[in-house]
Amino acid sequence: MNIRISALDTLFFRDGKPFSMGEDSWADGVFPPYPSVLYGALRTWYIANHAEGATESIIGESGQISIKGIHYRLPSELQLPMPLDLVEPKLKEESQQNEEKRNKAYQVIKLKLSEKSGTISTSLTSAGNLFPSLLMPTGQIEVESLEDGLISHTAFKQYLEGTLDEVKIQRVKDIAPSEPKTGIGRDDNTNTASDSMLYRVGMRRGNDFEIIVDIQLPNEDFQYAATFIKLGGEGKIASFSDKGRMDSLRIEKDTIGLKPGEFKLYLATPAIFKNGWCPDLEGLGIKADLIAAAVGKPVHIGGFDMAERKPKPMYKAVPAGSVYYYRTKDSVELIQEKLQGEAISEFLKEQGFGISYIGNF
């Protein structure tokens, strides 16, 4: 079941940083929201659409919801987080820079695999890791990453096929600009402002931004009445529908034309691994050698357990868009079956963490 979630107001999604009014007056936000935020909102929506209310049985049933895919729709097309082996040339003509800012479309190029060995240092590891290959730009040009980029579904399929060398992408900051909101804590007894409780949060306004979620419900015959859903840190309202224009989210396992002997693994959503930044493919029955990677800064996944009334465990996750390059002797069919469109996160996979896609170098 594919559902569309559209913001009707500004939204605020907390990151994992602790926030206390009076101590740290600025609360950072993230956008798009982490899968756990969507999962919690969907469970609440599911429970609210049962006449008997939040019985123990319905609450348990809501925990059987699973997220199979998360995409984003702009007015034109479905989007995914930009793969991090796509980078922006650092030195551009001034006219090109002005055109990109005006059109909100940025030219990025794909890094190429170089057989020259070297080390890669990611912010998820305390030391660099020796790889037999490096990802490098063609020619002697300087590049920089764009960690909030979005790539269209059409371009993404070309990327997986291995035919994409450069493309224009959009950035989240342009589509859903930040709108700071200032507030102050209030004393519940006197209904007056409390001292040293001034705060500011970074709201996002995504009028042209829809979140498309592929979900599996525990009851296939489930009928819902509510067309609105509470979403975000302040419980703002978003519209909710499984009607209207719906492109197919899923990339079929055998449509990419995967070449034998090698593949790259892309994470469409953040993933939590026991070994930090590196997936455990052996645990999935795949024997493959990691030869290069483009991994972003870690994100912190937390939350608040409403039932236990205490903070949830904090996880350090690999960000969406991270890419891993492998060589393997396993069959194409096995790689496709285990990885294409599957959640490979070692924690919270039912919530949509670690949804992966595979493609050619």
Secondary structure, DSSP 8 states (H G I E B T S, - for coil): -EEEEEESS-B--B-SS---TTT--EE-B-SS--HHHHHHHHHHHHHHT-TT-S-HHHHHHHTT-EEEEEEEE-SS-EEEE--TTEEEESS--HHHHHHHHHHT-EEEEE-EEE---EEE--TTSSS-EEES-EEE-SSS--EE--TTEEEEHHHHHHHHHT--SEEEEEEHHHHS-EEEEEEEEE-TTT-SEEEEEEEEEEEE--TT-EEEEEEE-S-TT------EEEETTTTEEEEEES-S--------TTSS---TTEEEEEESS-B-BTTBTS--SGGGT--EEEEEEE----EEE--EETTTTEE---EEEB-TT-EEEEEE-S-HHHHHHHHTT-B--SSSGGGTTTBEEEE--
